Amino acid sequence: MRARKSNQTRERIIEATGELLAERGSADFQMGDIASRCEMSNGALYYYFPDRDSIVAEVFSRHVDAIVETIERVVSDARSAHDALHELCVELVGGMRGGKAIVTSLASELSGEGPGAIVGIGARLARVVHLVEVQVERAKIEGAVRDDVDPAAAACYICGAFLGAAVRMSARGGDAFDVEGFADELTGFIVHGVARLAA
């Protein structure tokens, strides 16, 4: 019973932190803001988490994990590298729209000077980059991408485009952002930008 209540309290803290990230578009808040949202004392909050960054990292980690799981599923079902890259783009952009404020906050943290709350999610973000890299390598094998393209560099470039899109989406407002259109454009750019040159 006590463990269940403790887990419920942790979940309430994580949910409140997600709400603050969504409202503010960044992790620019303090432990006291989280405690107030949860209607608990600062001391009680510190019992569950050592600092604000550890809570924010948990929110980011869960969001990134959900995106990675979806990407893994769609790329494993894709018939070709081109299809996989397109579906990957749709899912990444859709994931940004579904959790737009969280992704915008993550982009804000990544562009900040200090490591802050993103230190603990480096491995998760690396999984996203790796999934893209594997699909670029697959595209090379299938002849859709030039042999001289470095899959790791291409994957970093592609993932950087999504962080840029998160910022753009935030500036324009999520409802005005054409997810499918952007995914199509980005897929075309990926394929044609690194496409095999005609003989």
N, C-alpha and C positions, 0 to 999 in steps of 0.2 A: 504493500500500500504506500509506504513512504517513498520507495523508488519510483513508483508511478507518478506520485505527486511531484517529485523532483524533476522527472522527465517532462511533465506538463509545464512546470515553471520554466524550464530551459526553453521549451518550444515557444512559450509566451514571450520570453525575452527575445528570441530570434525573430519571431513574427513582428514584434514592436520595432526592432532594429530595421527590418526590411521596410516597414512603413515609413520610418524616418528617412531611410535612403531614398525611397520613392518620392517623398514630399520635398526633400531638399536637393535631390540630384547629386549629392556628394555625401561623404562621410564627415561633414563638418558639423558634428554635434558631440556632446560629452556623455559620460556615463550617467550623469544626473538627468539628462533628457530621456534616456532609456528607462531609468528607474521611475521617473515621473509617469511615463507612458504606461509602465507596468503596474503603477500604484504600489511600489515597494520602496524600501529604503536603499540608499546607496550601498550600505553594508551588506544587505541581503543580496544585492546584485553581484557584489564582489565575491560572494560565496560560490556563485555559479560560473563566473568568468573573471579572469584576472585583470582584464582591461577592455576598453572599447574595441581596439583593433581585433582582438580574438573573436568578438561577437560578429563584427563586420565581416571578418574572414570566413566565418561559418556561413553567413548569408550568401556571400559570393561563391563559396565552394559548392553549396547546394545548387545554386543557379547554373554554374558551369557544369556540374555533374549531370544535371538534367539535360542540358544541351548536348553533352558528349554522348550520353546514352542514346539520344535520338539520332545523332549523326551516325553512330556505330550501326544502328539498325538500318538506316536508309542506305548507307553506302554498301552494306553487305547484301542488300537486296537489288542493287543496281546492276543492270545488264552490261554496262560499259563504263569506262572512266568518265566519258562525257556526261552520261546520265548521273553518275555518282557525284561529279563536281556540281552539276546543276542542282541536284537534291540537297547537297551539302550547303550550297548558297541559300536555297530556300529555307532550310532549317535554321541556319545561322541568323539570317535576317528575320525570320519569323520568331526565333527565340529572343532576338533583340526587341522585337515589337511586343511580344508577350510579357517580357520583363524589362521593358524599355528603361524605366527609371533605375533599375538595378544595374543594367549594362552601362547606362550613362554614368552612374556612380563609379562603376569599375573603371571605365575609361578615364574618369576624372582622377581616380587614385593612380592609375598607370602613368598619367601625364604629370603627376605631382613630383616634387623633388625628393620626398622621402619614401621609403618602402611601405610604411604604414601597414594597412590591413591586407596587402596583397602578398606579403612574404609567404604565408602559408598555403597559397593556392598556385604557386609556380608550377608544381607538378601537374595540376589539373589543366592549366592553360597549355602546358607543354603537350598534353594528350591531344588537345584540339589541333595544335600545329602538326603533330605527328600524323594524325588522321588525314589532314590535307596533304602532307608530304607523300603519304602512301598512295593517295589517289593521283597525284601528279606523276609519280613513278609508274603507276599503272597506265596512265595516259601515254607515257613514253613507250612502254612495251607494246601498246595497241597502235602506236604510230600517230597519235593525235598531237603529240608534243615533240619538239625537236630533241634530238639525242644529246645536245650540248647543254640543255637546261638543267640547272642544279635544283633538284626537288626541294631541298631544305630551304634554299633562298626563295624559291617560288612560294613555298608554304608560308614563310614569314611575311612576304609581300601580300599574299592573299589575306592572311589574318589581320594585317595592319589595315587593309581596306575595310574590314568589318568594324574595327575600332573607329575609323573615320566615319563610317556610316552611322555608328551609334551617336557620335557628336552631331552629325547632320540631322539625324532623326530627332534628336532632342531640340535642336534649333528650330526645326520646321513643325514640330508637333507630331506625335505618333499617328494620329488619325489622318493627317494629310500625306503620310509617307506611303508610296506604292511599293509594298513588299515584293509582290510577284514581279513587277516591272524592274525593280532594282536587282533582284536575284537573276533575272534574265540578262540584264545588261552586264552584270558582273561576271556571269558564266561566259558570255560571249567575249568579254574582254580577256578573261583567263585563257580561254581556248585560242582566240585569235592573237593575243599578245605573246603567247609562247607556242603558237602553232607551227607545224612543220612547214618550212618554206617550199614553194613550188619549185620543181626542177627546171 
